[in-house]
Amino acid sequence: MPRTIAVGLDGSPESRAAARWAAREAALRGAVVKLVHVWQPVPEPMAQAPLVGAETQQHWTERIPREAAEGLALSHPGVEVSTEQRGGRPAEVLAEAAGEAELLVLGSRALSGIGGFLVGSVGQAVVARAEVPVVVVRAGEQAVDEHLKDPVGIPSAATAFRPVVLGLDTGSPAGEVLAFAFEEAQRRAARLTVVQGWNLPASYAY
């Protein structure tokens, strides 16, 4: 079974940015990308409304994953991309999809209402349930954002990768988190920066 990176896709700018990040990560890992689109049936009265009719439903269920996959195939020809549509509760479906992959990638926000599913408690529920690393990507994120600027200060994807930052809890360090940070830094030939925080004692003010 090929190594897989799952992406939660709902058509929002954030989820499309997540798909692009996943494609770049797949190239580093030698993995395939699976775009997962969660379909929630629209109640019948709403389905008859002009703005939520059959054409709109078809847009969400067919056009979004197909167009996203086509775009990734053009921009990352060496990466295998597949699409999958699943019905059910978004948080449960995406957590299940994560269990079948080695990495889950989500957008940082999404549309509200019927079309969006990575909003508030849903997105948090996915992160809480997933048993694999979850990467959250912002809208507008580009390849150059992961790289250092060139000598004259211009963003460039040809320069070295920026450091990987690891937040470390020395009281109860998580082996999986440490391993993930080291592996990501190694894949990118990047520096690993470890950050530790602690609370000052109450007597510090005196």
C-alpha positions as CSV (number, residue, x, y, z in Angstrom):
1,M,0.0,0.0,0.0
2,P,1.5,3.4,-1.0
3,R,2.3,6.0,1.6
4,T,-0.6,8.4,1.7
5,I,-1.1,12.0,2.7
6,A,-4.8,12.8,3.3
7,V,-6.2,16.3,2.7
8,G,-9.5,17.6,3.9
9,L,-10.9,19.5,0.9
10,D,-14.0,21.7,0.8
11,G,-13.1,24.3,-1.9
12,S,-12.1,27.1,0.5
13,P,-8.8,29.0,-0.1
14,E,-7.5,27.4,3.0
15,S,-8.2,23.8,1.9
16,R,-6.7,24.5,-1.5
17,A,-3.6,25.8,0.1
18,A,-3.5,22.7,2.2
19,A,-3.7,20.5,-0.9
20,R,-0.8,22.4,-2.5
21,W,1.3,22.0,0.7
22,A,0.4,18.3,0.8
23,A,1.6,17.9,-2.8
24,R,5.0,19.4,-1.9
25,E,5.3,17.3,1.2
26,A,4.4,14.2,-0.9
27,A,7.2,14.9,-3.2
28,L,9.6,15.0,-0.3
29,R,8.2,11.8,1.2
30,G,7.6,9.8,-2.0
31,A,4.0,9.6,-1.0
32,V,0.6,10.0,-2.8
33,V,-2.0,12.6,-2.1
34,K,-5.6,11.7,-1.4
35,L,-8.1,14.6,-1.5
36,V,-11.0,13.8,0.8
37,H,-14.2,15.6,0.2
38,V,-16.9,15.1,2.8
39,W,-20.5,15.3,1.5
40,Q,-23.4,16.1,3.9
41,P,-26.8,15.7,2.2
42,V,-28.8,19.0,2.2
43,P,-32.3,18.8,3.7
44,E,-35.0,18.6,1.1
45,P,-36.5,22.0,1.7
46,M,-33.1,23.7,1.4
47,A,-32.2,21.6,-1.7
48,Q,-35.1,23.2,-3.5
49,A,-33.9,26.7,-2.8
50,P,-32.4,28.6,-5.8
51,L,-29.0,29.1,-4.2
52,V,-28.7,25.5,-3.0
53,G,-30.2,23.7,-6.0
54,A,-28.9,20.7,-8.0
55,E,-26.2,22.7,-9.8
56,T,-24.7,23.9,-6.5
57,Q,-24.8,20.4,-5.0
58,Q,-23.0,19.1,-8.1
59,H,-20.4,21.8,-7.7
60,W,-19.6,20.7,-4.2
61,T,-19.6,17.0,-4.8
62,E,-17.9,16.8,-8.2
63,R,-16.2,19.9,-9.4
64,I,-14.2,20.9,-6.4
65,P,-12.2,17.7,-5.9
66,R,-11.8,17.1,-9.6
67,E,-10.5,20.7,-10.3
68,A,-8.2,20.5,-7.3
69,A,-6.7,17.2,-8.5
70,E,-6.2,18.5,-12.0
71,G,-4.5,21.6,-10.6
72,L,-2.1,19.6,-8.5
73,A,-1.3,17.2,-11.4
74,L,-0.2,20.2,-13.5
75,S,1.8,21.9,-10.8
76,H,3.3,18.7,-9.4
77,P,3.5,16.2,-12.3
78,G,5.6,13.7,-10.3
79,V,3.0,13.4,-7.5
80,E,0.2,10.9,-7.7
81,V,-3.2,12.5,-6.7
82,S,-6.5,10.8,-6.1
83,T,-9.9,12.0,-4.9
84,E,-12.4,10.4,-2.6
85,Q,-15.9,11.5,-1.6
86,R,-17.4,10.3,1.7
87,G,-20.7,10.9,3.4
88,G,-21.1,11.4,7.1
89,R,-20.1,13.7,9.9
90,P,-17.1,15.7,8.7
91,A,-15.0,15.3,12.0
92,E,-15.6,11.5,12.1
93,V,-15.0,11.0,8.3
94,L,-11.7,13.0,8.3
95,A,-10.4,11.3,11.5
96,E,-11.1,8.0,9.8
97,A,-9.3,9.1,6.6
98,A,-6.4,10.1,8.8
99,G,-6.2,6.6,10.2
100,E,-5.6,5.3,6.7
101,A,-2.8,7.8,6.0
102,E,0.6,8.8,7.6
103,L,-0.3,12.5,7.6
104,L,-3.5,14.6,7.6
105,V,-3.4,18.2,6.1
106,L,-6.2,20.7,6.8
107,G,-6.9,24.3,6.0
108,S,-6.8,26.7,8.9
109,R,-10.3,28.0,8.3
110,A,-13.1,27.3,5.9
111,L,-16.4,28.6,4.7
112,S,-19.3,28.8,7.2
113,G,-22.7,27.3,6.5
114,I,-23.4,24.3,4.3
115,G,-20.3,24.3,2.3
116,G,-17.6,24.5,5.0
117,F,-16.6,21.8,7.4
118,L,-13.3,22.9,9.0
119,V,-14.8,25.5,11.2
120,G,-14.4,25.9,15.0
121,S,-15.3,22.8,16.9
122,V,-15.3,20.5,13.9
123,G,-11.7,21.3,13.0
124,Q,-10.7,21.0,16.6
125,A,-12.5,17.6,16.8
126,V,-10.5,16.3,13.8
127,V,-7.2,17.3,15.4
128,A,-8.2,15.8,18.7
129,R,-9.3,12.5,17.2
130,A,-6.5,12.0,14.6
131,E,-3.9,9.4,15.5
132,V,-1.4,10.7,13.0
133,P,0.3,14.1,12.7
134,V,-2.0,16.9,11.5
135,V,-0.7,19.9,9.6
136,V,-2.8,23.1,9.5
137,V,-2.2,25.4,6.5
138,R,-3.1,29.0,6.1
139,A,-4.8,30.5,3.0
140,G,-2.4,32.0,0.6
141,E,0.5,29.9,1.8
142,Q,3.0,29.4,-1.0
143,A,6.2,27.3,-1.6
144,V,8.4,30.4,-1.1
145,D,7.0,30.8,2.4
146,E,8.9,27.7,3.5
147,H,12.2,29.0,2.3
148,L,14.7,31.7,3.3
149,K,14.9,34.8,1.2
150,D,17.7,35.1,-1.3
151,P,20.8,37.3,-0.6
152,V,19.0,40.5,-1.8
153,G,15.9,39.8,0.3
154,I,13.6,38.4,-2.4
155,P,11.4,35.3,-1.6
156,S,12.6,32.3,-3.5
157,A,11.8,28.6,-3.6
158,A,15.4,27.9,-4.7
159,T,17.0,28.9,-1.3
160,A,17.3,26.7,1.8
161,F,14.3,25.8,3.9
162,R,13.5,27.8,6.9
163,P,14.0,26.1,10.3
164,V,11.6,23.6,11.8
165,V,10.5,24.8,15.2
166,L,9.8,22.2,17.9
167,G,7.9,23.2,21.1
168,L,9.2,20.9,23.7
169,D,7.6,20.0,27.1
170,T,10.6,18.7,29.0
171,G,8.3,17.5,31.8
172,S,6.6,14.9,29.5
173,P,8.3,14.9,26.1
174,A,6.3,13.1,23.4
175,G,8.5,10.7,21.4
176,E,6.2,10.9,18.3
177,V,6.4,14.7,18.3
178,L,10.2,14.7,18.6
179,A,10.5,12.1,15.8
180,F,8.2,14.0,13.5
181,A,10.2,17.3,14.0
182,F,13.5,15.6,13.4
183,E,12.2,13.8,10.3
184,E,10.8,17.0,8.8
185,A,14.0,18.9,9.4
186,Q,16.0,16.0,7.8
187,R,13.8,15.9,4.7
188,R,14.3,19.6,4.2
189,A,18.0,19.7,5.3
190,A,16.8,22.4,7.6
191,R,17.9,23.6,11.1
192,L,15.8,22.3,14.0
193,T,15.0,25.0,16.6
194,V,13.8,23.7,20.0
195,V,11.7,26.1,22.1
196,Q,10.9,25.5,25.7
197,G,8.7,27.7,27.9
198,W,8.0,27.7,31.6
199,N,6.1,29.7,34.2
200,L,8.1,32.1,36.4
201,P,7.8,31.5,40.2
202,A,5.4,33.7,42.1
203,S,8.4,35.3,44.0
204,Y,9.9,36.6,40.7
205,A,8.0,39.9,41.0
206,Y,9.8,40.6,44.3
